[in-house]
Amino acid sequence: MPINLPKEHKMCEPQYQELLDKEIPRATPEEGVTVKVIAGKSHGVNSKVYTRTPTMYLDFKMDKNKTVERSIPSTHTGFIYMLKGSAYIGDEEFEGKAHHTLTFSEDGAEAIKITTKDEDAHFVVIAGEPLKEPIVQHGPFVMNTKEEISKTFIDYQFAINGFERAHRWRSSIAN
């Protein structure tokens, strides 16, 4: 899960973290509701993943006819992506169907209510504190200016400034 960093941390030492599914902590706020806490915290369970900016990445599986409330700091923006089934979001019950995205509005609310009705649902909640900085993205790199992107490509090509191990790196848990 790549996370954009504020300008002052963009050139810090990389902190790649790799977890197997069995190593990701889970919260069970009630029977029939399971939350994989990939980043951030949920229902008293903290992720093992460290992020420099406040970030939440939660993977929900809910049985039908369940309701859960999830707090989200009012300073965060984010979305819900429905992977399977359907769920109803908020007091107005906006319907989220499989393969659709629902975005959070900046209305100052600090919690969302998620309800399933006649089918199970699987979705992710991804949110974070906006950096409010310019973004220039090219390939896998995200910086603040075109000049920084150009320099990053040169650093990568010459394996310098944090990319010393990039060309030889391989996952230790991938097949």
FILOTOR-84255 format. One record per atom (N, C-alpha, C, O): x, y, z. Coordinates in pm, whole numbers, plus 50000, padded with zeros to 5 digits. Atoms other than C-alpha are relative to their C-alpha. Example, Ala and Ser with C-alpha at 12.3 -4.5 7.8 and 13.67 -1.06 7.14 Angstrom:
<atoms>
500894988150000
512304955050780
500905012050000
501945011850066
499184988149994
513674989450714
499235010950073
499745022050090
</atoms>
This chain:
<atoms>
500844988450000
500005000050000
500905012450000
501385016450106
499194987850002
501945030649885
499235011650064
498045013450039
500614988449933
501245061350097
500835012349967
502045012449987
499314987550030
502095096449984
500465006350131
499755005950231
499444993649881
504285114950231
500035015149983
500085020149870
499834985550011
504465151850314
501415003149950
502334995149966
498744995950062
507275170650141
501214997650091
502254993050045
498845001249910
509515170250451
500424985550025
501514983150077
499665014149978
509435131850462
500234992249871
500534980349876
499915007450126
509605122950092
501354993249979
501424982749915
498675005850022
513345115950102
500504992050120
501704989550132
499595007949884
513335095950426
500364985749958
500064981549846
499655014050024
514665060450448
498704992149974
497764993350052
501215007850028
512095036850288
499684990550116
500584985250181
500425008949891
510085016450537
498984989949948
497854989449995
500885010250056
508604988250333
499644990150109
500504985550185
500485009549900
506474965550550
499174989549928
498254992849853
500675010850071
505284931750431
499394990550102
500084985250189
500695008949907
502674911250615
499234989349923
498624992149820
500875010450051
501064878150537
498605002650054
498445009350157
501384998049956
497284877550569
499834995850147
499155002750223
500165005049863
497554857250891
500645009450104
500345008350223
499354990649908
499714885251043
499215013150016
499555021450100
500794987749992
497094912450987
498974998550112
498164989250110
500955001349889
495144918651309
498565002549955
498315009749859
501424998950032
491364916151304
499205004550120
499495001050235
500964996049897
488574932651498
498684993249968
498334991449851
501335005750016
485194916551553
499065008150087
498785004250201
500854991549918
482904944651671
498704993250044
498134996750147
501145008349962
480004919851672
500024987449915
500734986949814
500035012350077
479244884951549
499525002949858
498545010149838
500374997950139
479114884451169
500645012349937
500365015549821
499284988350053
481334915351128
501484998250033
501864997650151
498555001349981
485104911251077
500695011249926
500365014249811
499254989050059
487514939751011
501484996750003
502054995450111
498555001450007
491074933650889
500575014150012
500245022949932
499434986749974
493064963151026
501365000649931
502394997749993
498784999750080
495634967850750
500855012150037
502075011150051
499324987949953
496525003650851
499035007750089
497825007750066
500844992449908
495255025451134
499514991550114
500214982550161
500585007949892
492975011851402
498504999149980
497895007649914
501445001950009
489444998751431
499514991950118
500054981250149
500665007149892
487274988651722
501014994550102
500914983050144
499035003649897
490204987951966
501194991849952
502034988050033
498905007950054
492584969051735
500895009049915
500415016249827
499034991950074
495754985851603
500724991649894
501034979949917
499245006450106
497484977251277
501464998650042
501945006050127
498565001349980
501074964951278
500785009249906
501985011049922
499364991650102
501794988450984
500175014150054
499245020150107
499704986249960
503475021551062
499855009149878
500385006249771
500104990050106
502495051550851
500385013550060
500025016650173
499574986849952
504035086250883
498865010150000
498905019950075
501174991350003
500735102750797
498804991950047
498724980050019
501175007449952
497435093450963
499254993549883
498745000349794
500585007750110
496055065950739
499174988650056
499524982650158
500875011149960
493265040450767
499734991549876
499314996649772
500325009550106
492915009450548
499394988150069
500094980250133
500755010349930
490244985850675
499234991349902
498584996549811
500665009550088
488894954650505
498854993550079
499094985550170
501205004849929
485314946950620
499354988349928
499244988249806
500905010550047
483344914850579
498834999850098
499014998150218
501204999449916
479764917150705
498964990149948
498684989549829
501135008550035
477034891150711
498785008749974
498775020650007
501224992350026
473574901650598
499325003950131
499494997450234
500774994949887
471344921450834
500865004150119
500535001250234
499094995049895
474214937251030
500165015049985
500015020549875
499694985750001
474994973251123
501235002350085
501354996850195
498804996549924
478324987151233
500235015049980
499945020649874
499644985950012
479435022551304
501525000950006
502164994450089
498554998550009
482955033051214
500355014750018
499885023249942
499584986149983
484555064651348
501105003349901
501984995249874
498994995050093
486585085051103
500265014550039
499325022450043
499734986249962
488365117051208
499465009949896
499565007449776
500594990250092
486685147751059
501065006349910
500725012649809
498924994550082
490115158050922
500364990849883
501144994749796
499675009850104
490255126950697
499075001249880
497915005349892
500825002250118
489025122350342
500234985649958
501244979649994
499825013850039
488505088650186
498824994549924
498005002049871
501055006550078
486215063350029
499774985950051
500564980250126
500335014149981
484525029750055
499964993849861
499294999149772
500085007250127
485115005249771
499344986650028
499834978750108
500765012349981
482584977149751
500604988849914
500684990149792
499425011350072
484174943949656
498944989649964
498994983549858
501015010550020
481144921049692
498745003950075
498815010050182
501264997649932
477484923949779
499615014749997
500055022249910
500394985949990
475884956649882
499865003750146
499584995450232
500144994649865
475794978750189
499375013749988
499405019949881
500684987149997
473925010050289
500755008950097
500965005450213
499074991549927
476005039050409
499295012450052
498565019249979
500534987949939
474995066550651
498544998950037
497884988950008
501404999649960
471635076350792
499075000449880
497934995749887
500824999350121
470365083050440
500094987149919
499414985749817
499855013250061
471425047550342
500295000549850
499544994949769
499535000450138
473295054450018
500424985749971
501184979750047
499685014050031
473535020649848
501344999049929
501595005749829
498735003250064
477005007949767
499914985949946
499694976450022
500065013150065
477024979249518
501404995649962
502325003849954
498695005650037
479894956349420
500625007849885
499965011049786
499184993150100
482624974049222
499665014849985
499975020949882
500284985649998
481375008949310
500755006450116
501094999950214
499284992349899
483095036049513
499075010650057
498365017349982
500734989349933
481445058949768
501025008750069
501835003850147
499014991049941
483435089549869
499395007050121
498185009250129
500434992749881
483265107350204
499945014849967
500855020149904
500074985450015
482085143150198
500695006350120
500845000050224
499364992849890
483825168950412
498935007850076
498915020150075
501104993549930
480775175650626
500215000850150
499325005050224
499694999249857
482485173350965
499534988050080
499794987250200
500455012049929
480885139851051
501224991950044
502234991349973
498875007849949
483135117751262
499704985150007
500464977450066
500345014250001
481375084551209
499124997149879
498395005749830
500895004550105
479705064850936
499324987250047
499934978850114
500765012049969
477025038750978
499934991749873
499614996849765
500005009150115
477255008450749
499064988550033
499204982050137
501025010149976
474314984450718
499924990549882
499964994849766
500305009850105
473804952350525
498554995850020
498024995950131
501415004249991
470324940250445
499884985449960
500104976650043
500325013750039
469534909050242
501164992249940
500964981249887
498835007650048
473104899250142
501255004150077
501325014950134
498714997049938
476624897350281
500715010849919
500375013249803
499234989750071
479084924950191
501474998950036
501834994950146
498554999249981
482834928250150
500445013149938
500175015749821
499604986850048
484364962850118
501215004850078
501534999550184
498894993749929
487354984050213
499655014550028
498975021249950
500094985949963
487385017350392
501425005350001
502265000550078
498664994450011
490425037950297
499895015150021
499135021849950
500084985749970
490975072550444
501325004850056
502134996950105
498784994349945
493705096050548
499875015150010
498945021249958
499974985549984
494565131250642
500615006249875
501755003049840
499454994050121
494995152250327
501265008050029
501365014850132
498754992649982
498475166850282
499885014649959
500625023150007
500224986350050
497195197950103
501285005749938
501665017249962
498804996250074
500335198949888
499794996649853
498954988149821
500115003650142
500755198449510
500454985549978
501314980550050
499675013950032
500945163649358
500384999249853
499655003949766
499595003350136
502905153349049
500334985250004
501214980950078
499815014450002
502715116248970
500454995749862
499935000549761
499555005850127
504585097148701
500484985950031
501374984050114
499655013849969
504825059348697
499714997350147
498655001250197
500255003149860
505185046949053
500355011450096
500195010050217
499494989449913
506525080049184
499015011450016
498325015349921
500844988549968
504635108249353
500885010250072
501455007350178
499224989249940
506385141049427
499155012749997
497955012249971
500744987449997
505435177849455
500205008749876
499385017549849
499744992050120
506965192149134
500514990949887
500954979749912
499465007550115
507935180548784
501504998150014
502034987649977
498555001049981
511575187748871
500354988650097
501304981250075
499765010849904
511375164249171
499754986349936
500484976849964
500265012750070
509855136948952
501174996549909
501634985149908
498855002450089
512685140848697
501204995250080
501884985850040
498875003949915
515285138748975
499804986050057
500754978350069
500305013349945
513555108149122
500284989149897
500844978749931
499715009850104
513745089748789
501504998249982
501974986949965
498535000950012
517465097748763
500574992350119
501424983650102
499555007149880
518005086049124
499724985149986
500574976950020
500355014150017
516195053549044
500914993349897
501444982449922
499175005850105
518135047548722
501434997650045
502054987750006
498625001349953
521475052948899
500114993650138
501204992850195
500045006949870
520405034949221
500665008350110
501535003450182
499484991249895
521145064649449
498845006450077
497695005450036
500984992549920
519335085049718
498774991850040
497644996050019
501095008449953
517265056749861
499664988449909
498894979649947
500295010750095
517185034249555
501164990149987
501204982249892
498805008550010
520455016149626
499664985249987
500364977949916
500375014350004
518714982449675
498824997249907
498404985749896
501245001550077
515764988249440
500094989749888
499134982249867
499915008850116
517034968449141
500174985450039
499884976549959
499795013849955
517884937349347
498904995250094
498854983350127
500975003549898
514914938049588
499004989649951
498504990549839
501045010050025
512584908049598
499234998050129
499814998750237
500845002649884
509694900949831
500474987350071
500844977550007
499595011849924
510574876950109
498844990650026
499064979350071
501155008849974
507034863050134
499224996349874
498334987949880
500735003250125
505854862349770
500444986549949
501554981849976
499685013450056
505734829249589
500945001349883
501324991349822
</atoms>
